[in-house]
Amino acid sequence: MLTVRFTFSRIAIGFLLGLLFGAIFALIAGRFKTFEILLWPYMVTVKSIPVASFVVIALIWFSSSNLSSLISFLMVLPIVYTNLLEGIKSVDRKMLQMADVFKMPFGRRVRFIWLPSVKPFLLSAVRIALGLAWKSGVAAELIGIPEGSVGEELYYSKLYLDTESLFAWTVVIVVISVAFEKLTLYLVKKAFERTERV
């Protein structure tokens, strides 16, 4: 149980930080074109470099105990950023012009114009990013072998050719990943429904 908690907490932290910073960067890039241009090469680089390369480089500067958080964050960030930026760009400009004409308050613009446009892009980003966060996070642990992690258990299962343990830990990873995805999507949808009712 402690092993699962160790891995879950670190991957969850990495995912949530990636979601937060991806959303912030997308909002800034949607407002300022210069920021989008400056950020583009970094996002392309992060998306292109293999997870194993990131892990090896990260191990030079960071301890293995927080490695899965960092790698999950790096994998989630460009997905959330790219999807949300597309959602922001897809907002109907005629609706925004109409809001300007009728001097619609900022809060109502966010509620009735921005959020409905961004919602499907955010849900898509969350679905993709969650799976990738778990895959990359566990892969990082498998390479870095932090003590008390699921990655460590997988490594020793492979090392000692313990096929039963290998399959058992794989099932655990899949179950937790699916449960976390369902819970996160439920909370995001509930947050949108709450703003629509207010």
LINNORLIN-V947848 format. One line per field, one symbol per residue. ss: DSSP state (~ for helix, > for strand, _ for the rest). psi: psi as a letter, one per 40 degrees, with the letter a starting at -180 (. if undefined). burial: # if it has 9 or more other C-alpha atoms within 8 Angstrom, else .. A space follows every 10 residues. Layout:
ss=???
psi=???
burial=???
This chain:
ss=_~~~~~~~~~ ~~~~~~~~~~ ~~~~~~~~~~ ~_~~~~~~~~ ~~~~~~~~__ ~~~~~~~~~~ ~__~~~~~~~ ~~~~~~~~~~ ~~~~~~~~~_ __~~~~~~~~ ~____~~~~~ ~~~~~~~~~~ ~~~~~~~~~~ ~~~~~~~~~~ ~~~~_____~ ~~~~~~~~~_ __~~~~~~~~ ~~~~~~~~~~ ~~~~~~~~~~ ~~~~~~~_
psi=dddddddddd dddddddddd dddddddddd dhdddddddd ddddddddhi dddddddded diiddedddd dddddddddd ddddddddde hhdddddddd defhiddddd dedddddddd dddddddddd dddddddddd ddddfiheid ddddddddde fgdddddddd dddddddddd dddddddddd ddddddd.
burial=..##.##..# #########. ###.###### ....##.... ..##.#.... ##.##..##. ...#.##### ########## ########.. #....#..#. ...#...### ########## ########## ####.##### ######.### ########.. .#..##..#. ..#...#... #..##..#.. .#......
